[in-house]
Amino acid sequence: MARTKKKFDLLVIGTGPAGEAAAINAAKAGKSVAIVSDKDNPGGSCTYLGTIPSKAIRYSVKQVLHFHNSPLFRDLSDIRRLTFVEALKHAERVMYEQGKSRSDAYDRNNVPIFKGTAHFLDDRHIQVEAGKSKTKLEADKFIIATGSRPYRPDDVDFDHPLVFDSDTILQLEHHPKKVTIIGAGVIGCEYASIFAGMKMKVEMINPAESLLSFLDTEITDALSYHLQNMGVRCRHQEHFSKLEYHDDHVVTYLESGKKIKSDILLWANGRTGNTDKLGLENVGLKADSRGRLKVNKQYQTAVENIYAAGDVIGWPSLASAAYDQGRAASDAVLENDEFHHVKDVATGIYTIPEISTVGYTEAELTEKKIPYEVGKAFFRNIARAQITGDEVGMLKIIFHFETLEILGIHCFGDQASEIVHIGQAIMNQRGKANTLKYFINTTFNYPTMAEAYKVAALNGMNRLF
């Protein structure tokens, strides 16, 4: 059996956003870097199982909904119903393009990719196994960026052809009429809106009192209303008990005694870090019950020369944050003076319509006893939204009652994940630049969605008098 030994300054395990940023950042700094991928192509779960495919499918659904709902097209033509399989074809094209661009980035920066599963032998060596091939690699420093996968409890038969998680749902080869989703977190809500947009009946089982309780209450209420309006039935404070499997349907039993029959079931109840195959015991590391690694503010684990970033360390489990965390971890390895710990991350939730927020919620400020006021702009009053037909939504600015400092931005509606970054940029300014007056005194292009900031700011100022 052929064995090779290679030594690097830094070895990165995982080619998702965190791993890519870490490896290329170190390579640009002149370090010898290699990266390990357990998939045939780089990009991680983000590119092939999570962020990219689900958002590409969502976009296809949104386009069809826009066509159906637009007065301009309603009387001109009709369009047949979009199926999940058809939407997936568009996603596959995007996945290919993203994977190719990532491979090109590694080639340009002379970062070799070792394909296989990485396993620590000690704190200086790993073994990469790909079938019968084993490659031993040595490095001074390591960054673990192995990401996460859907949590799979033992009492659910994921081998049954009608039971899926957020990874395997991309293998769905037919168009079901009814779907049960267990879990009402970000992934559950995103897929609920996708399925409902395809005219499927959706039952969503939520153990909590409301959807996405970490969001501003007003945003949560808007999401609940629009999911219900799309035909999603949210069963709050309900808990999964067991499943009954049949050839053509699945029956979900709840602890309350209720039974739900559906064509397929999507399990969307949490994720676990990909650490079980790393051989952490050989370096004295131990993951928590959900496979996550604990790190300090420099993204360093309990082992001095081993760092970790991305979903494998938990919060906020966003591709955007993972990329910045990977770069920050790499800067820490390089002892770079520009190192910064990733915080104040904008949350993007790609439901239909989408949600994006940054900063404090009203509930958090109330708890902290900070005086605040709010300004709102409803999309139905914004010219650009009237032109495009995307009139569902709202921009909400939370600001300090006395200083007018921007404390939070909350957006629900089309392009929310783009719109929020205008507010985020102002929030990150220092001194008087970070106040409501910036939006009042700035001339925005008209008609644009950015204009919503001026409308919301003026609305907020009117509330003070």
TAJONOR-V257040 format. One record per backbone hydrogen bond with DSSP energy under -1.0 kcal/mol. CO is the residue of the C=O (numbers start at 1). NH is the residue of the N-H. If there is no record, write none. Layout:
co->CO nh->NH
co->CO nh->NH
This chain:
co->4 nh->136
co->6 nh->138
co->8 nh->140
co->9 nh->141
co->10 nh->34
co->11 nh->143
co->12 nh->36
co->13 nh->145
co->16 nh->20
co->17 nh->21
co->18 nh->22
co->19 nh->23
co->20 nh->24
co->21 nh->25
co->22 nh->26
co->23 nh->27
co->24 nh->28
co->26 nh->31
co->27 nh->30
co->32 nh->9
co->32 nh->10
co->34 nh->12
co->35 nh->114
co->36 nh->14
co->37 nh->116
co->43 nh->47
co->44 nh->48
co->45 nh->49
co->45 nh->50
co->46 nh->52
co->50 nh->54
co->51 nh->55
co->52 nh->56
co->53 nh->57
co->54 nh->58
co->55 nh->59
co->56 nh->60
co->57 nh->61
co->58 nh->62
co->59 nh->63
co->60 nh->64
co->61 nh->65
co->62 nh->66
co->63 nh->67
co->64 nh->68
co->65 nh->69
co->66 nh->70
co->70 nh->74
co->73 nh->77
co->83 nh->87
co->84 nh->88
co->85 nh->89
co->87 nh->91
co->88 nh->92
co->89 nh->93
co->90 nh->94
co->91 nh->95
co->92 nh->96
co->93 nh->97
co->94 nh->98
co->95 nh->99
co->96 nh->100
co->97 nh->101
co->98 nh->102
co->99 nh->103
co->100 nh->104
co->101 nh->105
co->102 nh->106
co->103 nh->107
co->104 nh->108
co->105 nh->109
co->106 nh->111
co->107 nh->110
co->112 nh->35
co->114 nh->37
co->117 nh->129
co->119 nh->127
co->124 nh->139
co->125 nh->121
co->125 nh->122
co->126 nh->137
co->127 nh->119
co->128 nh->135
co->129 nh->117
co->130 nh->133
co->133 nh->130
co->135 nh->128
co->136 nh->6
co->137 nh->126
co->138 nh->8
co->141 nh->11
co->142 nh->307
co->143 nh->13
co->144 nh->309
co->147 nh->274
co->149 nh->272
co->153 nh->156
co->156 nh->158
co->157 nh->160
co->160 nh->163
co->162 nh->265
co->164 nh->267
co->165 nh->169
co->167 nh->170
co->168 nh->171
co->169 nh->172
co->177 nh->201
co->178 nh->263
co->178 nh->264
co->179 nh->203
co->180 nh->266
co->181 nh->205
co->182 nh->268
co->185 nh->189
co->186 nh->190
co->187 nh->191
co->188 nh->192
co->189 nh->193
co->190 nh->194
co->191 nh->195
co->192 nh->196
co->193 nh->197
co->195 nh->200
co->196 nh->199
co->201 nh->179
co->202 nh->233
co->203 nh->181
co->204 nh->235
co->205 nh->183
co->206 nh->238
co->208 nh->237
co->212 nh->215
co->216 nh->220
co->217 nh->221
co->218 nh->222
co->219 nh->223
co->220 nh->224
co->221 nh->225
co->222 nh->226
co->223 nh->227
co->224 nh->228
co->225 nh->229
co->226 nh->230
co->227 nh->232
co->228 nh->231
co->233 nh->204
co->235 nh->206
co->239 nh->255
co->242 nh->253
co->244 nh->251
co->249 nh->246
co->250 nh->262
co->251 nh->244
co->252 nh->260
co->253 nh->241
co->253 nh->242
co->254 nh->257
co->258 nh->254
co->260 nh->252
co->262 nh->250
co->264 nh->180
co->265 nh->164
co->266 nh->182
co->270 nh->151
co->272 nh->149
co->273 nh->275
co->275 nh->278
co->278 nh->120
co->279 nh->282
co->280 nh->283
co->280 nh->285
co->288 nh->291
co->290 nh->273
co->292 nh->288
co->296 nh->299
co->299 nh->308
co->300 nh->296
co->303 nh->306
co->305 nh->142
co->306 nh->301
co->307 nh->144
co->310 nh->313
co->311 nh->314
co->312 nh->293
co->314 nh->317
co->318 nh->322
co->319 nh->323
co->320 nh->324
co->321 nh->325
co->322 nh->326
co->323 nh->327
co->324 nh->328
co->325 nh->329
co->326 nh->330
co->327 nh->331
co->328 nh->332
co->329 nh->333
co->330 nh->334
co->331 nh->336
co->336 nh->339
co->347 nh->357
co->349 nh->351
co->349 nh->355
co->354 nh->413
co->355 nh->349
co->356 nh->411
co->357 nh->347
co->358 nh->409
co->361 nh->365
co->362 nh->366
co->363 nh->367
co->364 nh->368
co->365 nh->370
co->371 nh->401
co->373 nh->399
co->375 nh->397
co->377 nh->395
co->378 nh->381
co->379 nh->382
co->382 nh->386
co->383 nh->387
co->384 nh->388
co->385 nh->389
co->389 nh->391
co->393 nh->379
co->394 nh->412
co->395 nh->377
co->396 nh->410
co->397 nh->375
co->398 nh->407
co->398 nh->408
co->399 nh->373
co->400 nh->404
co->404 nh->436
co->405 nh->400
co->407 nh->360
co->408 nh->398
co->409 nh->358
co->410 nh->396
co->411 nh->356
co->412 nh->394
co->413 nh->416
co->415 nh->418
co->415 nh->419
co->416 nh->420
co->418 nh->421
co->419 nh->422
co->420 nh->424
co->421 nh->425
co->422 nh->426
co->423 nh->427
co->424 nh->428
co->426 nh->429
co->430 nh->433
co->431 nh->434
co->433 nh->435
co->435 nh->438
co->436 nh->440
co->437 nh->441
co->438 nh->442
co->449 nh->452
co->450 nh->453
co->451 nh->455
co->452 nh->456
co->453 nh->457
co->454 nh->458
co->455 nh->459
co->456 nh->460
co->457 nh->461
co->458 nh->462
co->461 nh->464
